[in-house]
C-alpha cells in the first residue's frame, strides 16, 4: 500500500503537470471507485481547473477551482499513470481525468477510491488524522509528548493514522530497524534515549525514501526514473530469509495483530 513517501512523490510529480490545467474530460469505468452518481461526478469535475494537489497522510487532495475537492486514497494495489493513450499501461482503468491529449489514469482502485467533496466535508473526512511526520513543526518534543502515557506495540502504534499520519507496513518496519528496536516491543517499555532515536529514525527513513521516489514499482510517466527507487533499498521489509546487510543474520517475518512485520533478530533489541 502506498505510504507517505509514495504519495508525496506523486504530489511533487503531479503539480508541475496538472496544476493550472483544465480537466477536459472525465471517464468513470467503475462506479464503486467514486462516492456520488457518475453523472453528477462528471458534471462537477469536467471543465474545472486543477488549482493544486495537496497531501494529507496517505491521501491526495485535488483542489478544483469550483471549490470542490477530489480525495484520493490508493489503498492496496492502487497506482496512477500520467501520459497519452499510446503509452498508457495495459491495465484496467477505473477512472480517467483528461487534460487534452494527456490523461491521468487511476489504476487498481478495487479497494481505493476517488471521492468528491466540498472543502468543508473533505476536512471532516480527514479530521481523524494525526500529525504529519515530516512537517517541521512535528519536533522531537512534540513526538515525545505524543508518546506520553501511550501503550501498545510499537508497530501497531506507528500504523495508527490517528497517532501519526502516513506511516504503513513498510516504513514502520524500516524505522524500527534503523532505530535498532524490535517492532514487537511495547511503547511503555522503551526509555527516553530509544524514544529519541525512534523519532530521528522516522525522519531519516521517510526523507530517504522520498528522496528515492518511494517503493512503488510502477513508473508515473514514460521516462520516470525516480518512482520506485527505494524498492531495492529496503533493509528488512519483504526480505524474509535474506541476510541482514548490517550483521548478516537472517531477516525474520512474524505477525503482529494480523499485520506482517520484518526485523533482524540481532540488530533490533
Secondary structure by P-SEA (a helix, b strand, c coil): cccaaaaaaaaaaccccccccccccccccccccccccaaaaaaaccccccccccccccbbbbcccccbbbbbbbccccccccccccccccccccbbbbcccbbbbbccccccccccccaaaaaaaacccccccccccccaaaaaaaaccccccaaaaaacccccccccaaaaaaaaaaaccccccccccccaaaaaaaaaaaaaaaaaaaaacccccccccccccccccccccccccccccccccccccbbbbbbcccbbbbbbccccc
